[in-house]
Amino acid sequence: HRKTPGRPRRVWERVHRAEHDHPGEHRSLARALVSLVAGRPDAAADAEAAGRAWGERAARRSGSPPTAEGGAVAELARVLGEHGFEPLVDGLDVTMRRCPFADLARESPAVVCGIHRGLVEGVLEEASLTLTVRDLQVFPRPGVCVLHLGRHEGAGAPD
């Protein structure tokens, strides 16, 4: 209530930021889900299918798919970078210098690495008609995985 003439003054109050999830909570959830999937008979195939769906969604979010092979590799690097893999591209080889779930990958490589391989395949399915995963080297060096991409059989040279 004002006792003097004029506009009421503006009063600002600090609003507390919304609480964010603690990274350890995500690790606990991931560990629980990996252990659930790892006990299934088709764990590797199921993990790869889940990763493929994840990769397709991630590639679709970027808008129009690249038309050239180099654009597909760049799109793959973008998605991997967004998810913490720190990719380094050298032609059709992609070195993932960091695994965001390295501890889980060492415990259950069929599941975790299967999800990551599926992620890559999903991105490539959305972004390229010619590229596929030829090989995934899991931890040839500590904490580093290397993707070797190749062309589908019958696919010609890039545009």
Sequence and secondary structure as in RCSB ss.txt:
>XXXX:A:sequence
HRKTPGRPRRVWERVHRAEHDHPGEHRSLARALVSLVAGRPDAAADAEAAGRAWGERAARRSGSPPTAEGGAVAE
LARVLGEHGFEPLVDGLDVTMRRCPFADLARESPAVVCGIHRGLVEGVLEEASLTLTVRDLQVFPRPGVCVLHLG
RHEGAGAPD
>XXXX:A:secstr
  SSSS                HHHHHHHHHHHHHHHHTSTTHHHHHHHHHHHHHHHHHHTTSS  SSHHHHHHH
HHHHHHHTT  EEEETTEEEE   TTHHHHHH HHHHHHHHHHHHHHHHHHH SSEEEEEEEEEEETTEEEEEEE
E TT     
